Amino acid sequence: MGATLSDSFFDGLSTSSVALEQAETLPPACYTDAAFYDFEKTALFDREWLCVGRADWVKAPGDYFTTQIVGEPIVVTHTREGEIKALSSVCQHRAMIVAEGKGNARGFVCPYHHWVYGLDGQLINAPAMEKTCNFDRKAVRLPAFKVEIWLGFIFINFHADAAPLAPRLAKVEAAIANYDLASAEGLPPITGAFAWNWKVMFENNNDGYHASRLHAGPLHDFVPSELASFPEAEAADAGFLRYNGTLHPDASFNPTQKAVLPVFPGLTEVDRHRMTFANVPPTLSLVLSSDVVIFLILRATGPETMEQDTGVLVSPGAMQDPAFEHRLEMIMTSAMKIIAQDMHVDEMVQRGLRSRFAVRGRYSWQEGAQGQFNSWLVTRYQAAWAALKPQTVAVLQETGG
């Protein structure tokens, strides 16, 4: 614990956020160490905006869905007043989870003792509490989190005074504005659990260097690594981008290599001659092609585990085509073969990071997004350590760490 939570460790992270040609990767402990993960929850997940889903998952009043991130159970609701709310789903009586799965409800009844909460989290009824001294039902509610909708994605923040998200995503939003993602249509996501650190997955999503190597073949060769470029981003920005030129317009991950679904109508010729990768750490990655957008919502669950919601967005009206399912299947069958290669790598990278022989490596120019990600991380890690250090040192002294 003392080795990772120390001045020397955090000072040493600076070599990961310098110019890419001079930078080295983060220390392996950042991906494996339990004490570092606990620190990271405070440094990142308690302070940053976290994507939890799409607004169209709760279209109608009463709709809700549940999720979790860094151990916190969350329920997202569409209230009768038309607001989208994000609440802790932990009953304020005995900590029972009050909502599971998804559906439509008038409110939430705790299965344990039947305390009833409204869609806004307010306690409505608590049976047999009339003899309890100083119990004020009106003062009890499920804790609520800040909510912001960005391009149809629902973000929450555990920090009550968090600054708005959208202004810090202005560059990313401008780059992908022509997709009009707020109006895009999608299918229910696929959720999976994985045995690797969330940053391993996020870095793979960002990485243009491996594309022409790991994915060599007709399902990916039309997006060559040498056509990658990385728009400038500041550490204060909430997201960053990777463009990857394609060998022909409207390239798509399917055996034809061309769009098989309707192209997003607002795209320019420039948009249609490249794929765009937009990243909003620590939870959202977007892969944007002319006819389909794949989104990945990453949810850390431990130092070496995570969950992910994988979904697709298509142009409005695309799903009305009687052949839509077959056309989408063409894309997803190819995409899943590529994703399977990525996931095998993620698993093997996590295994390698545990090794005594894992080192801080160097970067290729084709890994520009990794440098931007590191700058985003290191800025926040070092600021959080400076703020937390006095109490952390005291704990280490008390425990002998």
N, C-alpha and C positions, 0 to 999 in steps of 0.2 A: 504493500500500500504506500509506504513512504517513498518508494522508488519512483512511482508514477505521479504521485501528488507532492511535488517538490518544485522549488524555484528552478533548479537546473533542468528538470524535465520540461517545464513550460517555456523556459527561455530557449531550449533546444528546438522547439517547434518552429521557431522563426525561419529555419532553413528550408521549411516546406512552403513558405509563402513568399519567397523571393522570385525573381524572374525565372521563368520555366527552365531556361538553359543552365541555370545554376542550382535549381531546386532539387530536393530529394523527397522521397515519400515520407509519410507520417511514420512514427515508430510503431512496430507491430503491437505493442501494448495498447495502442488506441483502439484496436479491434478485438482484443481478447481479455483485457484486464477488468475484473468486476468492479474494483474501486474506481477505475477511470470511467466506466459506464455510469456508476452512481453520480460521479461528478458531472458527466455529460448530461444527465437528466436535468440537473440544475442549470448548467451552462447553456444548453440549447433548448431542450423540450419544455422547460418551464417558462421560456421567454419568447420563443419564436412562434410564428404562425404555422399551424399544423393542418394539412389537408385531411379531411375525414370522409369526403364523398362528394356527390353531385347534388345540386339543388333539385334536379328532376327525380331524385330518389324519394323526395317528400313533396310531391306535387300538390296534393289535396290536403285540406284541413284534417287533422287526425293522423296523417301519415307519419311514420317514424321508422328509424333504423338504428341499430346499435353497433358499436365498434369498441375498440380499445387501443390504447397506445401507452407505452411505458408503464404498463400495469394499471392504468386508469380506465375503468369501464365508463362508456359514454353513450348517451342516447340523444339522437338528433330528432327534433319534432317540428311539425308544421302546426302552429297553434290555430285556434278558431278565429283569432284576430288577423291571421295571415302572415305572422312572423315565423322565421326559422330560428329555433332555439337549440342550443347545445347544452346539455345538462349532465352532471354526474348521475349515474344510475344506481348509486349506493343509497339505500334507505337510511334516513337519519334517525332511525330507531335502533336497529341491531345490525346494520351494515349488510343486509340482504340485498342482492341485485334485484331491482324492481322491473327491469325490462330485458328481454332477450330477443334476438332475431330482428324481424321487421314486420310491419303490418299497418293497420289503421285502428286507432283506439280513441275513446273519449278521455282517457287518462291512464294512469298506471296504478295497479293494485299490487302492493307488496305481497307475494305469495305466503310469506311467513306469518305475519300478524294482521294483514289486510289494512295496513295504512294506505290511504288513497292520495295520489298526487295528480294535479292537473297537468296538461301538456306544457304549461309554463313552469312546472316544478313546484308550484305552491301546494302545501299540504291541505287537502280538502277534508279528510276525515281520519280520525285515529280512535278506533273502538276502545272502550273501557278505560279511557284515560281521565275520566272525570274526578277520580280520587287522587290523582297525581298533583302534588303541590307545585305551584308556580309554572304549570305547563300552559303555554300559550300557543295554540295551534297555528295562529296567524303568523307567528314568528319563525315557523319551521318551513323549510323548502329544500328541494334538491339544489345543490350548488350549481350556479349557471356560469358559463364561460362566454368570453367575447366571441362574436361571430362576424365574419366578413365573407361576402360572396365575390369571387373573382372569376370572371369568364365562365360562370356556371358552377365553379368548384366551391365547396363549403370549406372554409378555414376557421379554426378555433384558436384561441390563445388562452392559456391558463393564467396569464398575467393580466390583472384587471386594468393596469395603466398602459398596456402595450400600444405603441404608435400604430397608425393604420398601415395596412399591408400594401395596398394598391400603389401609392406613390413610389415605393421602393421596387416596384415591378414594372415601372413605366417603359423601360427599354425592352423587356421581354414582351410586354403586352403589345407594343408597337410592332415588334417583329412578327408576331403571329396574329395580328388583328384581322387579317383578311380571311382567316378561318372562321371567324365569328363563333367561337366555341360556346358562347352563352346560348346560342340558338341550335347548336348541334344536337343530334339525337343519338341515344345510346342504348345498349342492352345491359342487363344486370351484370355486375362484375363477377369474376372468378377469384376466390380467395384461397391462398395457400400459406402454409407455414414452412419456414426454411431455417436450416441450421448454419447460418452465417451472420456476421455483423451487418447492420443496416448500411454502413458505409461501403462495404464490399459490393453490395448490390447497386448502390447509388453510383459508385465509381464505374462499374461496368456499364451502366446505362449511359454514362457520360463519354465513354471511351471510344474515340474513332480509330485509335492505333490498331486495335485487334481485328477490326471489321474485315479487312481484306485477307487476314491470315486465318483466324479461327473459323470464319464463315465463308472461306473460299469456295466458290461454286456458283451455279446459275441462279440460286435464290438470293444472292447478295452481291455478286461481282459488279453489278451496275451502280453500286454506291461505293466507289473505291476510297480507301483511306487517304490517298494523296490529294483528294478534292475536299478535305476537311478544312474549315476555317473557324476562327473563334473570335466573335465580336468582343470588344473590350468590356470589362465589367469591373466595378469597384467593390471592395469588401463590404461596403455599407449597403450595396444592392441586395435585394432579397432573392434574386435569381440570376441566371446566366444562360448563355446560348451556345450551341454548336450548329453550324451549317455544314451540310455535306452535299456537294454537287453530285449530280447523277449523269450517267452517260446518255440519257435520253429524257425527254419531258414526261411528266406524269408517271414516274417509276413507282412501282408498287411491289410489295413482297408477295408474289405469287408466281406460278410457273410461266405466265406470259410476260412477266416483268413490267407490265403496263397496268394502269388503272382499270379495274373491272367494275367498280362502283362509280356513281356520279362524282365528278370532281367538285370540290367545294367551290361554289360559284364566284366568290370574291377574290380568288387567287390571281396573282399577276403572272406574267411569263417568267419572271425571276423566281417566284415561289414554286412554279411548276417544274423548274429545272434543278430543284434541290430538295433534300429532306432537311427538316429542322428539328433539332433536339432542344427542348426547353426544360430547364431544371430549376425547381423551387425547393431547396433543401430546408428541412431535413426529410420531407415527406412526399414530394410530387415530382415525377419525371414524365415528360410528354415526348412522343415520337410522332412527328407530323409529316405525312405524305399527302399526295394530292387527293386521294380518295378515302383515306381512313386515318384517324388519329388514335394511337394506342396510349392509354394513360396508366401509370403505375403509381399507386398510393402505398408508400412504404411505412410500416408501423413497427418500430423497435419494440421487442419484448424482453430482451436481455442482452448481456455483453456479446453473446455469440448466437443469438436467435432473433428472428423477425417474422412478421407476417406481411403479406402484400395483397392488395386488391388490384386486379388487372382488368381494365375495361376498354371498350372501343367506342369512338364517336364517329358518326357519319353525317353527311350533308342532309339537311332537312328534306324529307320526302323520299330519301333513298330506300328506306325500309318498306315503302309501298310497292316496290317492284316485286312481282311474284317470284322472281328468281333471286331475290336478295339473299336468302339463307345460303343458297348454293354459291353465290359470288363471294359472300363473306367467308364461307368455308374454304374457298380457294386461298384467300389471304391468310386466314388463321392457321390453316394446316402448314403453310410455309413458315409463318411467323413462329409457330410453336416449335418447329424443328430448329430454328435459329435460337429461340429462347432456351431450348433444352441444352444446346451447346453452351450458352451463357451460364446456365445454372450449374452445369457440371464444373465449369471453371470457377464459379463462385465457391462451390463446395471445396474444391481442391486448394484455392487460394486461402480459404479460412483454415484448412488443415496446415498449409505451409506457414501461415502467420503464427501458429503455435510453436513452431520449431525453434530451437536454440540458434539455428543457422539463418533465420529470417533477418534480413538487413534492411536498411533504408536505401532503396534503389534510386535510380535517376530516371529522368523523363525524356521521351521523344517529343519533337515539336507537334506530333499528331495527338498529344495528350494535353492540349491546351486547356480543355475544360477541367482537367484534374487540378491544374494550377489555380484556376479560379475557385474551385471547390475548396482547396486547401486554404486560400486566402480568406474565404468566408468562414471556415472552421477556426483557423488559428486566431483570427481577430477576436472571435467570441470566446474561445478557450482561454486566451490570455487575459481578457477583460474579466471573465468570471473568476479565474484563479486569483487575480489581484483583489477582487472584492471578497472572496471566500477564504483567502489564505489564513488570516488570523484565527478563525474558529477551527479551520482544518488542522493547523499546526497544534492547537490546543488539544484536539481529539487524539492526534497521533502521539503527543506526549503522554496523555493519560493512559493510552492503550499500549504504549511501548512500540508503536509502529514506526 
